[in-house]
Amino acid sequence: MLQLCPFCGGVAKLKKSMFIRCKYVTCVECGAIGPKFENEEYAIEWWNNRISAEKMLESRKKQNKTHNFLQHNNVIYMRKKNVL
């Protein structure tokens, strides 16, 4: 469940980009927008916790031993590590 917008108190909505595979949360009232993520869970987590994307990624990197995280063209991707 998405929390209300921290700027205007408006309703937030999860959106999916039409051109690239990414998800983000935006406010339908004032147009505030969160960073784009490949994973909708992360887009929602960022919106609800309002932490910097970089800080969230660092936390995820420490917790996750099976995936790499990278940022390209303002989209944050999660990729499975090649384990040999």
Phi and psi in degrees as a GROMACS rama.xvg file:
@    title "Ramachandran Plot"
@    xaxis  label "Phi"
@    yaxis  label "Psi"
@TYPE xy
-86.9129  139.931  LEU-2
-79.0353  163.623  GLN-3
-68.1279  161.038  LEU-4
-61.0911  133.009  CYS-5
-73.3729  -13.2004  PRO-6
-95.245  -42.8085  PHE-7
-124.1  -8.61068  CYS-8
80.9002  9.60505  GLY-9
-76.1893  172.675  GLY-10
-76.999  135.284  VAL-11
-98.8488  151.461  ALA-12
-139.469  137.068  LYS-13
-79.5716  130.534  LEU-14
-121.917  155.843  LYS-15
-121.514  131.622  LYS-16
-67.8719  142.227  SER-17
-81.6108  -24.35  MET-18
-101.514  -34.291  PHE-19
-127.209  153.959  ILE-20
-77.3021  87.2895  ARG-21
-149.55  159.19  CYS-22
-125.965  150.818  LYS-23
-156.055  163.415  TYR-24
-111.268  138.901  VAL-25
-136.511  156.446  THR-26
-91.2474  129.348  CYS-27
-76.1562  -14.842  VAL-28
-88.4738  -56.4635  GLU-29
-105.809  -9.71572  CYS-30
84.2487  7.5932  GLY-31
-57.2096  144.411  ALA-32
-137.192  140.356  ILE-33
-90.3869  172.46  GLY-34
-67.2532  157.743  PRO-35
-87.6912  135.182  LYS-36
-129.337  150.139  PHE-37
-69.8235  -29.9354  GLU-38
-105.663  123.567  ASN-39
-66.5219  -28.7379  GLU-40
-59.1038  -40.6154  GLU-41
-71.4655  -35.9681  TYR-42
-62.7291  -42.2992  ALA-43
-68.9363  -42.8967  ILE-44
-59.3912  -44.1428  GLU-45
-62.4031  -47.169  TRP-46
-60.755  -45.7149  TRP-47
-71.2756  -30.1468  ASN-48
-100.041  -19.4933  ASN-49
52.0123  48.2448  ARG-50
-104.697  162.824  ILE-51
-65.9762  146.395  SER-52
-59.3509  -37.3767  ALA-53
-64.36  -42.9333  GLU-54
-65.8523  -40.1266  LYS-55
-64.6683  -41.2121  MET-56
-63.6473  -42.5245  LEU-57
-59.8517  -42.521  GLU-58
-63.4506  -42.783  SER-59
-66.0922  -39.3834  ARG-60
-60.6233  -40.8375  LYS-61
-68.203  -35.3587  LYS-62
-80.818  -29.6619  GLN-63
-105.414  117.076  ASN-64
-96.6958  -7.90744  LYS-65
-107.207  -7.45684  THR-66
-130.815  149.323  HIS-67
-101.33  150.104  ASN-68
-119.126  136.173  PHE-69
-144.639  157.371  LEU-70
-120.818  129.85  GLN-71
-144.982  129.201  HIS-72
51.3115  43.8338  ASN-73
63.4133  20.2329  ASN-74
-118.477  136.309  VAL-75
-99.9743  123.387  ILE-76
-110.33  151.153  TYR-77
-122.698  122.841  MET-78
-125.184  139.936  ARG-79
-67.016  134.725  LYS-80
-72.9551  146.817  LYS-81
-80.661  109.833  ASN-82
-105.043  121.275  VAL-83
